[in-house]
Amino acid sequence: MLQYIIGHQQKSVHASRYMGSRCHLDDSAPEDKEFADSRLYIQLLENQQAYIPCPYCHQVPLIID
């Protein structure tokens, strides 16, 4: 199962399960996107190349009625 979509232009990492229009990844060119399953690869991008997790799809909002 595909877990991550990497936006190289904005240096952002998206969780494919929760990704939506607020992530604005659709604004990027196809060649600026990469699909990955490896958490280790994502950690390397975050730690060594300053990629950041997208706040819209990595933090699932808690909804309380």
PDB file of N, CA, C, O and CB in Angstrom:
ATOM      1  N   MET A   1       0.831  -1.178   0.000  1.00  0.00           N
ATOM      2  CA  MET A   1       0.000   0.000   0.000  1.00  0.00           C
ATOM      3  C   MET A   1       0.883   1.252   0.000  1.00  0.00           C
ATOM      4  O   MET A   1       1.828   1.346   0.783  1.00  0.00           O
ATOM      5  CB  MET A   1      -0.950  -0.007   1.213  1.00  0.00           C
ATOM      6  N   LEU A   2       0.584   2.182  -0.852  1.00  0.00           N
ATOM      7  CA  LEU A   2       1.305   3.445  -0.936  1.00  0.00           C
ATOM      8  C   LEU A   2       1.000   4.282   0.298  1.00  0.00           C
ATOM      9  O   LEU A   2      -0.162   4.530   0.621  1.00  0.00           O
ATOM     10  CB  LEU A   2       0.931   4.212  -2.227  1.00  0.00           C
ATOM     11  N   GLN A   3       2.051   4.715   0.983  1.00  0.00           N
ATOM     12  CA  GLN A   3       1.839   5.448   2.216  1.00  0.00           C
ATOM     13  C   GLN A   3       2.162   6.932   2.129  1.00  0.00           C
ATOM     14  O   GLN A   3       1.559   7.735   2.842  1.00  0.00           O
ATOM     15  CB  GLN A   3       2.648   4.840   3.284  1.00  0.00           C
ATOM     16  N   TYR A   4       3.106   7.313   1.266  1.00  0.00           N
ATOM     17  CA  TYR A   4       3.576   8.700   1.251  1.00  0.00           C
ATOM     18  C   TYR A   4       3.648   9.256  -0.165  1.00  0.00           C
ATOM     19  O   TYR A   4       3.954   8.545  -1.122  1.00  0.00           O
ATOM     20  CB  TYR A   4       4.944   8.799   1.914  1.00  0.00           C
ATOM     21  N   ILE A   5       3.358  10.539  -0.269  1.00  0.00           N
ATOM     22  CA  ILE A   5       3.577  11.274  -1.502  1.00  0.00           C
ATOM     23  C   ILE A   5       4.490  12.438  -1.134  1.00  0.00           C
ATOM     24  O   ILE A   5       4.184  13.220  -0.234  1.00  0.00           O
ATOM     25  CB  ILE A   5       2.213  11.766  -2.159  1.00  0.00           C
ATOM     26  N   ILE A   6       5.603  12.543  -1.830  1.00  0.00           N
ATOM     27  CA  ILE A   6       6.613  13.542  -1.524  1.00  0.00           C
ATOM     28  C   ILE A   6       6.509  14.671  -2.545  1.00  0.00           C
ATOM     29  O   ILE A   6       6.547  14.432  -3.751  1.00  0.00           O
ATOM     30  CB  ILE A   6       8.039  12.917  -1.523  1.00  0.00           C
ATOM     31  N   GLY A   7       6.378  15.883  -2.059  1.00  0.00           N
ATOM     32  CA  GLY A   7       6.371  17.064  -2.917  1.00  0.00           C
ATOM     33  C   GLY A   7       7.744  17.702  -2.882  1.00  0.00           C
ATOM     34  O   GLY A   7       8.084  18.386  -1.917  1.00  0.00           O
ATOM     35  N   HIS A   8       8.535  17.489  -3.917  1.00  0.00           N
ATOM     36  CA  HIS A   8       9.912  17.970  -3.901  1.00  0.00           C
ATOM     37  C   HIS A   8      10.007  19.485  -4.043  1.00  0.00           C
ATOM     38  O   HIS A   8      10.951  20.086  -3.529  1.00  0.00           O
ATOM     39  CB  HIS A   8      10.697  17.309  -5.003  1.00  0.00           C
ATOM     40  N   GLN A   9       9.066  20.109  -4.720  1.00  0.00           N
ATOM     41  CA  GLN A   9       9.127  21.556  -4.897  1.00  0.00           C
ATOM     42  C   GLN A   9       8.962  22.278  -3.557  1.00  0.00           C
ATOM     43  O   GLN A   9       9.686  23.232  -3.272  1.00  0.00           O
ATOM     44  CB  GLN A   9       8.046  22.017  -5.888  1.00  0.00           C
ATOM     45  N   GLN A  10       8.009  21.823  -2.734  1.00  0.00           N
ATOM     46  CA  GLN A  10       7.773  22.449  -1.434  1.00  0.00           C
ATOM     47  C   GLN A  10       8.503  21.740  -0.302  1.00  0.00           C
ATOM     48  O   GLN A  10       8.421  22.163   0.851  1.00  0.00           O
ATOM     49  CB  GLN A  10       6.294  22.477  -1.139  1.00  0.00           C
ATOM     50  N   LYS A  11       9.218  20.662  -0.624  1.00  0.00           N
ATOM     51  CA  LYS A  11       9.933  19.851   0.372  1.00  0.00           C
ATOM     52  C   LYS A  11       8.970  19.400   1.467  1.00  0.00           C
ATOM     53  O   LYS A  11       9.213  19.614   2.655  1.00  0.00           O
ATOM     54  CB  LYS A  11      11.115  20.650   0.988  1.00  0.00           C
ATOM     55  N   SER A  12       7.872  18.770   1.046  1.00  0.00           N
ATOM     56  CA  SER A  12       6.855  18.317   1.984  1.00  0.00           C
ATOM     57  C   SER A  12       6.558  16.836   1.777  1.00  0.00           C
ATOM     58  O   SER A  12       6.695  16.297   0.679  1.00  0.00           O
ATOM     59  CB  SER A  12       5.573  19.145   1.829  1.00  0.00           C
ATOM     60  N   VAL A  13       6.147  16.197   2.874  1.00  0.00           N
ATOM     61  CA  VAL A  13       5.797  14.776   2.858  1.00  0.00           C
ATOM     62  C   VAL A  13       4.330  14.657   3.239  1.00  0.00           C
ATOM     63  O   VAL A  13       3.899  15.191   4.262  1.00  0.00           O
ATOM     64  CB  VAL A  13       6.709  13.942   3.833  1.00  0.00           C
ATOM     65  N   HIS A  14       3.567  13.954   2.410  1.00  0.00           N
ATOM     66  CA  HIS A  14       2.134  13.808   2.620  1.00  0.00           C
ATOM     67  C   HIS A  14       1.776  12.358   2.917  1.00  0.00           C
ATOM     68  O   HIS A  14       2.338  11.433   2.332  1.00  0.00           O
ATOM     69  CB  HIS A  14       1.362  14.304   1.398  1.00  0.00           C
ATOM     70  N   ALA A  15       0.835  12.175   3.831  1.00  0.00           N
ATOM     71  CA  ALA A  15       0.290  10.843   4.124  1.00  0.00           C
ATOM     72  C   ALA A  15      -0.832  10.595   3.131  1.00  0.00           C
ATOM     73  O   ALA A  15      -1.866  11.260   3.186  1.00  0.00           O
ATOM     74  CB  ALA A  15      -0.225  10.727   5.618  1.00  0.00           C
ATOM     75  N   SER A  16      -0.643   9.663   2.243  1.00  0.00           N
ATOM     76  CA  SER A  16      -1.615   9.459   1.160  1.00  0.00           C
ATOM     77  C   SER A  16      -3.008   9.101   1.680  1.00  0.00           C
ATOM     78  O   SER A  16      -4.004   9.412   1.027  1.00  0.00           O
ATOM     79  CB  SER A  16      -1.126   8.362   0.227  1.00  0.00           C
ATOM     80  N   ARG A  17      -3.090   8.472   2.814  1.00  0.00           N
ATOM     81  CA  ARG A  17      -4.384   8.062   3.365  1.00  0.00           C
ATOM     82  C   ARG A  17      -5.261   9.267   3.712  1.00  0.00           C
ATOM     83  O   ARG A  17      -6.480   9.207   3.554  1.00  0.00           O
ATOM     84  CB  ARG A  17      -4.175   7.198   4.608  1.00  0.00           C
ATOM     85  N   TYR A  18      -4.648  10.364   4.185  1.00  0.00           N
ATOM     86  CA  TYR A  18      -5.415  11.516   4.652  1.00  0.00           C
ATOM     87  C   TYR A  18      -5.253  12.750   3.762  1.00  0.00           C
ATOM     88  O   TYR A  18      -5.777  13.814   4.090  1.00  0.00           O
ATOM     89  CB  TYR A  18      -5.005  11.856   6.058  1.00  0.00           C
ATOM     90  N   MET A  19      -4.550  12.626   2.664  1.00  0.00           N
ATOM     91  CA  MET A  19      -4.287  13.763   1.803  1.00  0.00           C
ATOM     92  C   MET A  19      -5.579  14.294   1.184  1.00  0.00           C
ATOM     93  O   MET A  19      -6.459  13.532   0.783  1.00  0.00           O
ATOM     94  CB  MET A  19      -3.295  13.379   0.711  1.00  0.00           C
ATOM     95  N   GLY A  20      -5.665  15.617   1.119  1.00  0.00           N
ATOM     96  CA  GLY A  20      -6.855  16.236   0.538  1.00  0.00           C
ATOM     97  C   GLY A  20      -6.495  17.513  -0.196  1.00  0.00           C
ATOM     98  O   GLY A  20      -5.322  17.789  -0.446  1.00  0.00           O
ATOM     99  N   SER A  21      -7.501  18.279  -0.536  1.00  0.00           N
ATOM    100  CA  SER A  21      -7.282  19.500  -1.317  1.00  0.00           C
ATOM    101  C   SER A  21      -6.509  20.556  -0.531  1.00  0.00           C
ATOM    102  O   SER A  21      -5.838  21.396  -1.132  1.00  0.00           O
ATOM    103  CB  SER A  21      -8.616  20.075  -1.770  1.00  0.00           C
ATOM    104  N   ARG A  22      -6.588  20.531   0.793  1.00  0.00           N
ATOM    105  CA  ARG A  22      -5.860  21.520   1.598  1.00  0.00           C
ATOM    106  C   ARG A  22      -4.346  21.345   1.500  1.00  0.00           C
ATOM    107  O   ARG A  22      -3.600  22.276   1.807  1.00  0.00           O
ATOM    108  CB  ARG A  22      -6.292  21.424   3.054  1.00  0.00           C
ATOM    109  N   CYS A  23      -3.891  20.194   1.089  1.00  0.00           N
ATOM    110  CA  CYS A  23      -2.451  19.932   0.968  1.00  0.00           C
ATOM    111  C   CYS A  23      -1.827  20.664  -0.220  1.00  0.00           C
ATOM    112  O   CYS A  23      -0.618  20.892  -0.240  1.00  0.00           O
ATOM    113  CB  CYS A  23      -2.203  18.434   0.833  1.00  0.00           C
ATOM    114  N   HIS A  24      -2.633  21.028  -1.196  1.00  0.00           N
ATOM    115  CA  HIS A  24      -2.194  21.749  -2.400  1.00  0.00           C
ATOM    116  C   HIS A  24      -1.136  21.005  -3.195  1.00  0.00           C
ATOM    117  O   HIS A  24      -0.326  21.633  -3.877  1.00  0.00           O
ATOM    118  CB  HIS A  24      -1.661  23.100  -2.020  1.00  0.00           C
ATOM    119  N   LEU A  25      -1.125  19.703  -3.124  1.00  0.00           N
ATOM    120  CA  LEU A  25      -0.164  18.921  -3.900  1.00  0.00           C
ATOM    121  C   LEU A  25      -0.573  18.862  -5.365  1.00  0.00           C
ATOM    122  O   LEU A  25       0.266  18.617  -6.232  1.00  0.00           O
ATOM    123  CB  LEU A  25      -0.037  17.504  -3.329  1.00  0.00           C
ATOM    124  N   ASP A  26      -1.847  19.081  -5.650  1.00  0.00           N
ATOM    125  CA  ASP A  26      -2.316  19.080  -7.041  1.00  0.00           C
ATOM    126  C   ASP A  26      -1.751  20.258  -7.830  1.00  0.00           C
ATOM    127  O   ASP A  26      -1.741  20.233  -9.060  1.00  0.00           O
ATOM    128  CB  ASP A  26      -3.844  19.114  -7.083  1.00  0.00           C
ATOM    129  N   ASP A  27      -1.281  21.292  -7.126  1.00  0.00           N
ATOM    130  CA  ASP A  27      -0.702  22.460  -7.788  1.00  0.00           C
ATOM    131  C   ASP A  27       0.702  22.188  -8.317  1.00  0.00           C
ATOM    132  O   ASP A  27       1.215  22.955  -9.131  1.00  0.00           O
ATOM    133  CB  ASP A  27      -0.668  23.633  -6.831  1.00  0.00           C
ATOM    134  N   SER A  28       1.324  21.110  -7.867  1.00  0.00           N
ATOM    135  CA  SER A  28       2.689  20.780  -8.271  1.00  0.00           C
ATOM    136  C   SER A  28       2.707  20.027  -9.599  1.00  0.00           C
ATOM    137  O   SER A  28       1.759  19.320  -9.943  1.00  0.00           O
ATOM    138  CB  SER A  28       3.377  19.947  -7.186  1.00  0.00           C
ATOM    139  N   ALA A  29       3.785  20.190 -10.323  1.00  0.00           N
ATOM    140  CA  ALA A  29       3.972  19.452 -11.576  1.00  0.00           C
ATOM    141  C   ALA A  29       4.212  17.980 -11.266  1.00  0.00           C
ATOM    142  O   ALA A  29       4.790  17.660 -10.226  1.00  0.00           O
ATOM    143  CB  ALA A  29       5.157  20.038 -12.399  1.00  0.00           C
ATOM    144  N   PRO A  30       3.782  17.078 -12.144  1.00  0.00           N
ATOM    145  CA  PRO A  30       3.962  15.641 -11.897  1.00  0.00           C
ATOM    146  C   PRO A  30       5.422  15.238 -11.644  1.00  0.00           C
ATOM    147  O   PRO A  30       5.679  14.319 -10.867  1.00  0.00           O
ATOM    148  CB  PRO A  30       3.427  14.858 -13.074  1.00  0.00           C
ATOM    149  N   GLU A  31       6.368  15.911 -12.288  1.00  0.00           N
ATOM    150  CA  GLU A  31       7.770  15.544 -12.087  1.00  0.00           C
ATOM    151  C   GLU A  31       8.307  15.982 -10.720  1.00  0.00           C
ATOM    152  O   GLU A  31       9.397  15.568 -10.328  1.00  0.00           O
ATOM    153  CB  GLU A  31       8.619  16.153 -13.184  1.00  0.00           C
ATOM    154  N   ASP A  32       7.554  16.812  -9.994  1.00  0.00           N
ATOM    155  CA  ASP A  32       7.956  17.238  -8.657  1.00  0.00           C
ATOM    156  C   ASP A  32       7.408  16.331  -7.556  1.00  0.00           C
ATOM    157  O   ASP A  32       7.648  16.577  -6.374  1.00  0.00           O
ATOM    158  CB  ASP A  32       7.501  18.655  -8.416  1.00  0.00           C
ATOM    159  N   LYS A  33       6.671  15.281  -7.937  1.00  0.00           N
ATOM    160  CA  LYS A  33       6.073  14.368  -6.967  1.00  0.00           C
ATOM    161  C   LYS A  33       6.773  13.010  -7.012  1.00  0.00           C
ATOM    162  O   LYS A  33       7.229  12.556  -8.061  1.00  0.00           O
ATOM    163  CB  LYS A  33       4.563  14.203  -7.236  1.00  0.00           C
ATOM    164  N   GLU A  34       6.842  12.390  -5.860  1.00  0.00           N
ATOM    165  CA  GLU A  34       7.406  11.046  -5.766  1.00  0.00           C
ATOM    166  C   GLU A  34       6.518  10.241  -4.821  1.00  0.00           C
ATOM    167  O   GLU A  34       5.998  10.776  -3.842  1.00  0.00           O
ATOM    168  CB  GLU A  34       8.902  11.076  -5.264  1.00  0.00           C
ATOM    169  N   PHE A  35       6.351   8.977  -5.115  1.00  0.00           N
ATOM    170  CA  PHE A  35       5.537   8.083  -4.296  1.00  0.00           C
ATOM    171  C   PHE A  35       6.459   7.119  -3.574  1.00  0.00           C
ATOM    172  O   PHE A  35       7.384   6.572  -4.175  1.00  0.00           O
ATOM    173  CB  PHE A  35       4.491   7.315  -5.160  1.00  0.00           C
ATOM    174  N   ALA A  36       6.213   6.904  -2.280  1.00  0.00           N
ATOM    175  CA  ALA A  36       7.115   6.063  -1.495  1.00  0.00           C
ATOM    176  C   ALA A  36       6.341   5.259  -0.458  1.00  0.00           C
ATOM    177  O   ALA A  36       5.270   5.664  -0.005  1.00  0.00           O
ATOM    178  CB  ALA A  36       8.186   6.918  -0.807  1.00  0.00           C
ATOM    179  N   ASP A  37       6.901   4.125  -0.098  1.00  0.00           N
ATOM    180  CA  ASP A  37       6.349   3.277   0.955  1.00  0.00           C
ATOM    181  C   ASP A  37       7.270   3.187   2.167  1.00  0.00           C
ATOM    182  O   ASP A  37       6.846   2.728   3.228  1.00  0.00           O
ATOM    183  CB  ASP A  37       6.082   1.888   0.413  1.00  0.00           C
ATOM    184  N   SER A  38       8.500   3.609   2.030  1.00  0.00           N
ATOM    185  CA  SER A  38       9.519   3.414   3.056  1.00  0.00           C
ATOM    186  C   SER A  38       9.550   4.543   4.082  1.00  0.00           C
ATOM    187  O   SER A  38       9.828   5.695   3.747  1.00  0.00           O
ATOM    188  CB  SER A  38      10.874   3.283   2.410  1.00  0.00           C
ATOM    189  N   ARG A  39       9.263   4.201   5.325  1.00  0.00           N
ATOM    190  CA  ARG A  39       9.342   5.182   6.414  1.00  0.00           C
ATOM    191  C   ARG A  39      10.797   5.618   6.619  1.00  0.00           C
ATOM    192  O   ARG A  39      11.049   6.774   6.959  1.00  0.00           O
ATOM    193  CB  ARG A  39       8.760   4.589   7.733  1.00  0.00           C
ATOM    194  N   LEU A  40      11.735   4.728   6.421  1.00  0.00           N
ATOM    195  CA  LEU A  40      13.156   5.055   6.564  1.00  0.00           C
ATOM    196  C   LEU A  40      13.563   6.138   5.559  1.00  0.00           C
ATOM    197  O   LEU A  40      14.289   7.068   5.910  1.00  0.00           O
ATOM    198  CB  LEU A  40      14.026   3.790   6.368  1.00  0.00           C
ATOM    199  N   TYR A  41      13.098   6.018   4.321  1.00  0.00           N
ATOM    200  CA  TYR A  41      13.388   7.018   3.295  1.00  0.00           C
ATOM    201  C   TYR A  41      12.802   8.374   3.686  1.00  0.00           C
ATOM    202  O   TYR A  41      13.446   9.406   3.498  1.00  0.00           O
ATOM    203  CB  TYR A  41      12.831   6.568   1.930  1.00  0.00           C
ATOM    204  N   ILE A  42      11.591   8.374   4.224  1.00  0.00           N
ATOM    205  CA  ILE A  42      10.941   9.610   4.656  1.00  0.00           C
ATOM    206  C   ILE A  42      11.733  10.240   5.799  1.00  0.00           C
ATOM    207  O   ILE A  42      11.920  11.456   5.821  1.00  0.00           O
ATOM    208  CB  ILE A  42       9.480   9.339   5.092  1.00  0.00           C
ATOM    209  N   GLN A  43      12.193   9.436   6.738  1.00  0.00           N
ATOM    210  CA  GLN A  43      12.993   9.946   7.847  1.00  0.00           C
ATOM    211  C   GLN A  43      14.298  10.559   7.352  1.00  0.00           C
ATOM    212  O   GLN A  43      14.740  11.581   7.878  1.00  0.00           O
ATOM    213  CB  GLN A  43      13.286   8.830   8.848  1.00  0.00           C
ATOM    214  N   LEU A  44      14.910   9.954   6.357  1.00  0.00           N
ATOM    215  CA  LEU A  44      16.135  10.520   5.784  1.00  0.00           C
ATOM    216  C   LEU A  44      15.867  11.878   5.150  1.00  0.00           C
ATOM    217  O   LEU A  44      16.648  12.813   5.332  1.00  0.00           O
ATOM    218  CB  LEU A  44      16.732   9.565   4.743  1.00  0.00           C
ATOM    219  N   LEU A  45      14.773  11.994   4.410  1.00  0.00           N
ATOM    220  CA  LEU A  45      14.421  13.274   3.804  1.00  0.00           C
ATOM    221  C   LEU A  45      14.180  14.344   4.875  1.00  0.00           C
ATOM    222  O   LEU A  45      14.632  15.481   4.739  1.00  0.00           O
ATOM    223  CB  LEU A  45      13.175  13.118   2.920  1.00  0.00           C
ATOM    224  N   GLU A  46      13.471  13.973   5.928  1.00  0.00           N
ATOM    225  CA  GLU A  46      13.157  14.936   6.988  1.00  0.00           C
ATOM    226  C   GLU A  46      14.405  15.338   7.770  1.00  0.00           C
ATOM    227  O   GLU A  46      14.581  16.513   8.094  1.00  0.00           O
ATOM    228  CB  GLU A  46      12.113  14.350   7.941  1.00  0.00           C
ATOM    229  N   ASN A  47      15.262  14.382   8.071  1.00  0.00           N
ATOM    230  CA  ASN A  47      16.426  14.659   8.912  1.00  0.00           C
ATOM    231  C   ASN A  47      17.606  15.253   8.156  1.00  0.00           C
ATOM    232  O   ASN A  47      18.337  16.073   8.712  1.00  0.00           O
ATOM    233  CB  ASN A  47      16.864  13.403   9.586  1.00  0.00           C
ATOM    234  N   GLN A  48      17.807  14.865   6.917  1.00  0.00           N
ATOM    235  CA  GLN A  48      18.992  15.285   6.190  1.00  0.00           C
ATOM    236  C   GLN A  48      18.733  16.373   5.161  1.00  0.00           C
ATOM    237  O   GLN A  48      19.656  17.096   4.788  1.00  0.00           O
ATOM    238  CB  GLN A  48      19.595  14.114   5.518  1.00  0.00           C
ATOM    239  N   GLN A  49      17.487  16.505   4.691  1.00  0.00           N
ATOM    240  CA  GLN A  49      17.208  17.470   3.633  1.00  0.00           C
ATOM    241  C   GLN A  49      16.098  18.454   3.999  1.00  0.00           C
ATOM    242  O   GLN A  49      15.587  19.165   3.134  1.00  0.00           O
ATOM    243  CB  GLN A  49      16.838  16.742   2.371  1.00  0.00           C
ATOM    244  N   ALA A  50      15.728  18.494   5.269  1.00  0.00           N
ATOM    245  CA  ALA A  50      14.762  19.468   5.800  1.00  0.00           C
ATOM    246  C   ALA A  50      13.373  19.381   5.167  1.00  0.00           C
ATOM    247  O   ALA A  50      12.698  20.402   5.037  1.00  0.00           O
ATOM    248  CB  ALA A  50      15.296  20.854   5.606  1.00  0.00           C
ATOM    249  N   TYR A  51      12.936  18.191   4.774  1.00  0.00           N
ATOM    250  CA  TYR A  51      11.546  18.015   4.339  1.00  0.00           C
ATOM    251  C   TYR A  51      10.663  18.043   5.576  1.00  0.00           C
ATOM    252  O   TYR A  51      11.078  17.623   6.656  1.00  0.00           O
ATOM    253  CB  TYR A  51      11.353  16.674   3.536  1.00  0.00           C
ATOM    254  N   ILE A  52       9.438  18.542   5.411  1.00  0.00           N
ATOM    255  CA  ILE A  52       8.535  18.639   6.557  1.00  0.00           C
ATOM    256  C   ILE A  52       7.252  17.850   6.298  1.00  0.00           C
ATOM    257  O   ILE A  52       6.786  17.786   5.160  1.00  0.00           O
ATOM    258  CB  ILE A  52       8.203  20.114   6.861  1.00  0.00           C
ATOM    259  N   PRO A  53       6.679  17.251   7.337  1.00  0.00           N
ATOM    260  CA  PRO A  53       5.380  16.588   7.173  1.00  0.00           C
ATOM    261  C   PRO A  53       4.299  17.637   6.956  1.00  0.00           C
ATOM    262  O   PRO A  53       4.281  18.670   7.627  1.00  0.00           O
ATOM    263  CB  PRO A  53       5.044  15.705   8.409  1.00  0.00           C
ATOM    264  N   CYS A  54       3.419  17.373   6.037  1.00  0.00           N
ATOM    265  CA  CYS A  54       2.306  18.284   5.766  1.00  0.00           C
ATOM    266  C   CYS A  54       1.396  18.323   7.001  1.00  0.00           C
ATOM    267  O   CYS A  54       0.962  17.274   7.476  1.00  0.00           O
ATOM    268  CB  CYS A  54       1.504  17.835   4.487  1.00  0.00           C
ATOM    269  N   PRO A  55       1.104  19.512   7.522  1.00  0.00           N
ATOM    270  CA  PRO A  55       0.262  19.591   8.717  1.00  0.00           C
ATOM    271  C   PRO A  55      -1.195  19.208   8.463  1.00  0.00           C
ATOM    272  O   PRO A  55      -1.927  18.910   9.407  1.00  0.00           O
ATOM    273  CB  PRO A  55       0.316  20.982   9.278  1.00  0.00           C
ATOM    274  N   TYR A  56      -1.619  19.213   7.213  1.00  0.00           N
ATOM    275  CA  TYR A  56      -3.015  18.906   6.905  1.00  0.00           C
ATOM    276  C   TYR A  56      -3.302  17.411   6.825  1.00  0.00           C
ATOM    277  O   TYR A  56      -4.430  16.990   7.082  1.00  0.00           O
ATOM    278  CB  TYR A  56      -3.397  19.552   5.608  1.00  0.00           C
ATOM    279  N   CYS A  57      -2.314  16.609   6.478  1.00  0.00           N
ATOM    280  CA  CYS A  57      -2.607  15.180   6.335  1.00  0.00           C
ATOM    281  C   CYS A  57      -1.807  14.302   7.311  1.00  0.00           C
ATOM    282  O   CYS A  57      -2.013  13.089   7.344  1.00  0.00           O
ATOM    283  CB  CYS A  57      -2.320  14.744   4.912  1.00  0.00           C
ATOM    284  N   HIS A  58      -0.917  14.882   8.091  1.00  0.00           N
ATOM    285  CA  HIS A  58      -0.204  14.102   9.098  1.00  0.00           C
ATOM    286  C   HIS A  58      -0.835  14.237  10.478  1.00  0.00           C
ATOM    287  O   HIS A  58      -0.552  13.439  11.371  1.00  0.00           O
ATOM    288  CB  HIS A  58       1.248  14.529   9.155  1.00  0.00           C
ATOM    289  N   GLN A  59      -1.675  15.229  10.653  1.00  0.00           N
ATOM    290  CA  GLN A  59      -2.374  15.414  11.919  1.00  0.00           C
ATOM    291  C   GLN A  59      -3.865  15.310  11.653  1.00  0.00           C
ATOM    292  O   GLN A  59      -4.481  16.242  11.136  1.00  0.00           O
ATOM    293  CB  GLN A  59      -2.012  16.785  12.580  1.00  0.00           C
ATOM    294  N   VAL A  60      -4.431  14.188  12.005  1.00  0.00           N
ATOM    295  CA  VAL A  60      -5.864  13.976  11.778  1.00  0.00           C
ATOM    296  C   VAL A  60      -6.630  14.766  12.831  1.00  0.00           C
ATOM    297  O   VAL A  60      -6.401  14.576  14.025  1.00  0.00           O
ATOM    298  CB  VAL A  60      -6.239  12.449  11.833  1.00  0.00           C
ATOM    299  N   PRO A  61      -7.540  15.653  12.410  1.00  0.00           N
ATOM    300  CA  PRO A  61      -8.261  16.476  13.383  1.00  0.00           C
ATOM    301  C   PRO A  61      -9.199  15.644  14.246  1.00  0.00           C
ATOM    302  O   PRO A  61      -9.815  14.684  13.783  1.00  0.00           O
ATOM    303  CB  PRO A  61      -9.047  17.562  12.670  1.00  0.00           C
ATOM    304  N   LEU A  62      -9.290  16.029  15.481  1.00  0.00           N
ATOM    305  CA  LEU A  62     -10.199  15.386  16.426  1.00  0.00           C
ATOM    306  C   LEU A  62     -11.504  16.185  16.423  1.00  0.00           C
ATOM    307  O   LEU A  62     -11.512  17.384  16.702  1.00  0.00           O
ATOM    308  CB  LEU A  62      -9.571  15.309  17.877  1.00  0.00           C
ATOM    309  N   ILE A  63     -12.579  15.518  16.112  1.00  0.00           N
ATOM    310  CA  ILE A  63     -13.880  16.188  16.042  1.00  0.00           C
ATOM    311  C   ILE A  63     -14.749  15.678  17.204  1.00  0.00           C
ATOM    312  O   ILE A  63     -15.017  14.483  17.328  1.00  0.00           O
ATOM    313  CB  ILE A  63     -14.583  15.929  14.648  1.00  0.00           C
ATOM    314  N   ILE A  64     -15.169  16.613  18.034  1.00  0.00           N
ATOM    315  CA  ILE A  64     -16.004  16.259  19.184  1.00  0.00           C
ATOM    316  C   ILE A  64     -17.311  17.038  19.087  1.00  0.00           C
ATOM    317  O   ILE A  64     -17.311  18.256  18.912  1.00  0.00           O
ATOM    318  CB  ILE A  64     -15.270  16.561  20.537  1.00  0.00           C
ATOM    319  N   ASP A  65     -18.402  16.330  19.202  1.00  0.00           N
ATOM    320  CA  ASP A  65     -19.725  16.998  19.184  1.00  0.00           C
ATOM    321  C   ASP A  65     -20.181  17.291  20.589  1.00  0.00           C
ATOM    322  O   ASP A  65     -21.263  17.846  20.784  1.00  0.00           O
ATOM    323  CB  ASP A  65     -20.780  16.132  18.463  1.00  0.00           C
TER     324      ASP A  65
END
